[in-house]
């Protein structure tokens, strides 16, 4: 398990509610398979994935999770 703050660009993660996220090049760039997460104004951590996350893919390689 890792947190959103520990995620690296390109990581694919699964949160506790079953949503799959991918981190972009910046710590505030997140997308789901429904599309990018949009926001207005300053980024807030609550806009992205929360809690313990299961790392699914890093550097294009499937992780054991």
C-alpha positions in Angstrom: 0.0 0.0 0.0 1.1 3.5 -0.7 -0.4 7.0 -0.4 -1.1 9.6 -3.1 1.9 11.5 -2.0 4.2 8.5 -2.6 2.9 7.9 -6.1 5.2 8.5 -9.1 4.2 9.9 -12.5 2.6 7.2 -14.5 1.6 5.0 -11.5 -1.7 3.3 -11.7 -3.4 2.9 -8.3 -6.6 1.4 -6.9 -8.3 3.1 -4.0 -10.5 1.6 -1.3 -13.7 2.5 -3.1 -12.6 0.6 -6.2 -11.7 3.6 -8.4 -8.6 3.2 -10.5 -6.4 6.4 -10.7 -3.3 7.3 -12.8 -0.9 10.0 -11.6 0.3 12.6 -14.2 3.6 14.5 -14.4 2.7 16.8 -11.5 1.4 15.8 -8.0 -1.9 17.5 -8.8 -2.4 15.7 -12.2 -4.7 12.7 -11.6 -7.1 11.0 -13.9 -9.5 8.1 -13.7 -10.7 5.9 -16.6 -13.6 8.3 -16.8 -11.2 11.1 -17.7 -9.0 13.7 -16.1 -10.0 15.2 -12.7 -11.0 18.8 -13.3 -10.6 21.5 -10.7 -10.7 25.3 -10.5 -8.4 27.3 -8.3 -5.7 25.8 -6.1 -5.3 22.0 -6.0 -6.7 20.3 -2.9 -5.6 16.8 -1.9 -9.2 15.8 -1.4 -9.7 16.0 -5.2 -7.4 13.0 -5.8 -7.3 9.5 -4.4 -7.5 9.1 -0.6 -6.2 6.8 2.0 -4.1 3.6 1.4 -3.8 2.8 -2.3 -2.9 -0.4 -4.0 -0.1 0.1 -6.6 -1.1 -1.8 -9.8 1.4 -0.6 -12.4 4.8 1.3 -12.1 7.1 2.0 -15.0 4.8 0.0 -17.3 5.2 -3.1 -15.2 2.3 -4.8 -13.3 3.0 -4.8 -9.5 2.1 -7.7 -7.2 -0.1 -5.3 -5.2 
